[in-house]
Every structure is written in structure tokens, then in C-alpha cells.
Amino acid sequence: MAGITHTVTNQAPPLVQYDVFGSDRALVEAVERHLAPEVREDGLAELSALGHTAGSAQVQEWGVQANDNPPRLRTHDRYGRRIDEVEFHPAWHRLLGKGVSAGLTAAWGRPGGHVRRAAAFLMWTQVEAGNGCPLSMTHAAVPALRTDPALAAEWEPRLTSVIYDRALRPPGQKPGALFGMGMTEKQGGSDVRANTTAARPLAEDGTYVLTGHKWFCSAPMSDAFLVLAQAPGGLTCFLVPRVLADGSRNVFLLQRLKDKLGNRSNASAEVEFDGTWARRVGEEGQGVRTIIGMVAATRLDCALGSAGLMRQAVAQAVHHCSYREAFGGKLADKPLMRNVLADLALESEAATTLALRLAAAYDDGGEQERALLRIAVPAAKYWVTKRCAPVAVEAAECLGGNGYVEESGMPRLVRESPLNSIWEGAGNVQALDVLRALRREPAALDAYLREVGQARGADHRLDAAIKDLLTDLADLEGVEGRARRLTERLALVLQGSLLVRHAPPEVADAFCAGRLGGDAGAAFGTLPHTLDLASVVERARPLS
């Protein structure tokens, strides 16, 4: 009898040994759409290879191991000497090495590099989001360093290398390097102009010593960091190496690691500077302007990371419901569950489509595309990252009690889901940045309206949403109190325009009905039942 009672039935098989890229139709189509013909074949092959790697049992196990074995801080060695090092589980290094070798820090120097990297980053996030932090900051440091041609010539080849070298040694002796960033201080938070870290000039031009602290410094074992500090001429950007050219350790005192809700495989530290050597990046007093290129790139990565988390949550939910039976049939075939799954799939596809469109704007580099990024990146960062948590929670619910159990992997997604909305400027910061662009940069709004206008006349609900948005934009007096609502509308209209132009009709129809037409409730699973929801769900189903 014991054997009979313990027979396992009606359980979905693990979603493993599958192509994370090829099974994501929205992602594949976005890459095909945005890559130039001469690099499309190579790009698709490269991403398919990474997709199979990301979906493999071994790599997925690495993600579990890295999350289950958080980093440990070692301030001193056995003899009492300060070493200020963080120990990571071997799985962390394997994941980080795979990410570097896959080109996740190498977008800036190759054709279609940003689209290819964006798709790869979205996939790699689904394995384990924590290692995305050093990959993102290393990638994003390039535009800041380019404000100083000499620094860029020295560092950019290391940052865009596909070789991961974990050793702490002089950067000139390494084939590849990783970068971090330190802006936030405990007294200022997002108000970086309130920073108190002081920079005192040295005799050698462009060099300083820093005294102060940083409240959040992620990936503290990186080779160098961009930080903000108060120089005699005002808030300034500096490059702080972990190891100096002579092989000695720079003063980089790790006080403690943060005990975070999620993102547990990644170390986030409090750092003290006490006579720390630094090199100026850009001019004194121009710190925010210098580092803003890095911030913009990491904000896009926040949207990409959230899109990746949403895609994995939806893939797990659809996969489970495609196998699990209840009340005489597959869960995915039940009208109400189908509605929930379709609603979740819409959110995921809209996020992916928007994020890849912005990556393509980076590749284009034209004046209008740069203007579009100025308003679309903070809007996308605001909206996509905020949608991640409710998607992850609802997807976990699709698995029932199984989704609340650690072994399912869903709790890890739920804990990770709020992070990207907080990092690199929380919601209010993004909304205020959108307002700043609207007020100061007319070209940004013009580029946005040109983009969404390409879909005018294709769907009456989108047309009405554009009209309402224009009414909102006509009056910016006292707008700060409604900045979130305006930013949300900007993001939704842009998503709607992209889906109407590029997604299958059933996806665009459902999105416009539920997100722009007001024909849905506040919770997921409240789309009009007359829509072709079965096709939306089938499109989102991962093929294992």
C-alpha cells in the first residue's frame, strides 16, 4: 500500500533543458526586427546558444546554489590584517564568467551590440538575477568613461572583454575587468548633491584622495568603481580602483553586507573611504552630468531585468497549467485560468517589446533616437519595474500551494521582483525625470510622439489614449502631483503603439482592450472573455 499512496501523479515536469530564447516568441521577433540583416543570422545563433545554456539543468542548478549560498564578508585575515574581501560560492563565479563570455559587457563595440546584449541580459536574468548587477554596471560604465578619452582608452578594452578574471590584482595585468558604482549615502539617498564624501586634490593632475562613505555599493569585489564626491569645484565623478598600479590594495573598507529581501547572491556593501586614491572623471562640479550616462544605461537594464523576471514567472505558470489537471481538464484550458495566464502574458510581452525597442535606439545612435531615450527610458524603468511584482505574485498563485514552496523557484522570483523598481532611482525619481525631460527638452517629446504616432489609425482605443495623453501634456502646471499617472500613460501608450505595429493581432487587441480601453479590472484575469485568449496563452508557452 505504501507504494500506491506515494505514487506521484498530476504534477508538471520541471521546466528544464529548453531554449530560453527560442521559446520566447516575443523576444525572438524583437531581435529579428531590430537586428540589421548582415548581423541577424549570427545574432540569432549566438542567442540561441545562450538560450540553451540558460535552460540547461546545470546552469539552473548554479542559479539555485548561488542564491542558497550568499556571499560572506571577510574584513580581516587570520593575522588581523584588513583584507576587505567578499567570498562567493563557486556557482556565482561560474554564472558571472558565463555572462561575461556571452558578451553581456561587450555591447558598445559591435554592430547590433545593444539589441544582442539586451536579449541576452533578459535571458540571463531568468537564471539568477543577482549576477546581473556587476554585468550591468560594467556595461554601463563605458559612456561615463568616454567623457575622458584617456580613461576610456585605458579601461574600455578591459570592460568590454569577454574574459572573466576574478583575481584582485592591478588592472593593467588583467585581460578583463568589472566595474561598480557608488553614489548613495545614508544622509542623502537619491539626493546625491547632498553627498558629504570629500575629495582632496593631490599633486598629480587629476588625482585625489577621498574621505567618506557609501551606503550602497554593489559587487564590491569589482576592479574599479565610479563614485561621486565633493571636490573643491563641487560634486565630481571619480574612478576608484580596488588595486593600485603598484599592486597594493586601495583603501576600500567594507563595513558590512546588506541583508536583503532578494538578490541574495549579490553582495551589496557599505564602504568607507579613508585616504582612498581616486582619479577624476570629467570636470570638477560636473559629477552628475558625467555619471548620468551610466545611470541611464543601468535604468534600461532595470527594465530588461524586470522583463526577464516576468518572462520566467509567466513561463513557469503557463508550463505548470499546461500539464496540471483539475475538474476534468487541463488548467490552461479552463476559461478563468486562461484569462489569468493571458493577462500575465500580455504584461510580459509588452515589457519585452518596449525594452528591446529602447536597446535598438542605443544601437541606432541618431539624434532622434537619443531624444526618444531621454523620455522613454525613465518611463519604461518606472512602469515595467512596477509591474514585475504583481506579475510574479500572480504567477506564483497559478501554481497554487506549490508556488509558495521554495523548490518551485517562484518565491525567489517574488523576492527579486520589487528590486529593479527601487535601484537606480525609485518610482518618484523616474517620474520627476520624465517631467524634467518634458520641460527642458522639447525634442524628447517630439521623438516620443513621432514613435507612438506610427500606429495612429490602427486601433481606436490606442488613438483615444494618445488623444487623452496629449490633453494631459498640454497642461504641465502643478504637474508634479500627477507625475506618476502621466509617466504610466506615456509607458502604456508606447507599449500599445509597439504591440499594434509588431505583435500578432490577438495580442495587440487584448492589450488595447485591457490596458488602454479600460475594459478590464484591477486584478489579472479580468480581460474581456470575447478576446482570443487561447492564442495569447499558447504564444507564451515555453517549449521544453
VENJO-V13407 format. One line per field, one symbol per residue. phi: phi as a letter, one per 20 degrees, with the letter a starting at -180 (. if undefined). burial: I if it has 9 or more other ideal C-beta (glycine too) atoms within 8 Angstrom, else O. A space follows every 10 residues. Layout:
BEGIN
phi->???
burial->???
END
This chain:
BEGIN
phi->.ffffdfecl dffgeblcef ffedfffgff fffeefgfdf ffffffffff ffffefffff fgffffffcf fcecfcefen efclccedfg ffffffffff fenfcdffdc gmffffffff ffffgffafg ffffffffgf fgfffffcgf ffffeggffe fddecefebg gfedfbbdcc bcdfcfedmf effegdgddd fdffgndbdd cqbcfccelf effbcecdbe egeofcecdd efcefenfff fbeeeadfee gclffeedce cddbmefbdf dnegndffff efffffffff ffffffffff ffffffffgg ffdfdblnaf gfefgffgff ffffffffff ffffffffff ffffmfffff fffgdfffff ffefffefff ffffffffem fgfedgffnf gfffffffff feflnfgfff ffffffffed cgffffffff ffffdfnebf ffgfffffff ffffcdflfg fdfffffgfg ffffgfffff eceggfffff fffeddemea efefndfgfe fefffffffe ffde
burial->OOOOOOOOOO OIOOIIOIII IIIIOIIIII IIOIIOOOII OOIIOIIIOI IIIIIIOOII IIIIIIIOOO IOIIOOOOOO OOIIIIOIIO IIIIIIIIII IIIIIIIOOO OIIIIIIIII IIIIIIIIII IIIIIIIIII IIIIIIIIOO IIOOIIOIII IIOIOOOOOI IOOIOIIIII IIIIIOOIOO OIOOIIIIIO OOOOOOIIII IIIIOIIIII IIIIIIIIII IOOIIIIIII IIIIOOOOII IIIIOOIOOO OIIIIIIIII IOIOOIIIII IIOIIIIIOI IOIIIIIIII IIIIIIIIII IIIIIIIIII IIIIOOOOOI IIOIOOIIII IIIIIIIIII IIIIIIIIII IIIOOOOIII IIIIIIIIII IIIIIIIIIO IIIIIIOIIO OOIOOOOIII IIIIIIIIII IOOOIOIOII IIIIIOIIOO IOIIIIIIOI IIIOIIOOIO IIIIIIOIIO OIIOOOOOIO OOIIOIIIII IIIIIIIIII IIIOOIIIII IIIIIIIOOI OOOIIIIOOO IOIOIIIOII IIOI
END
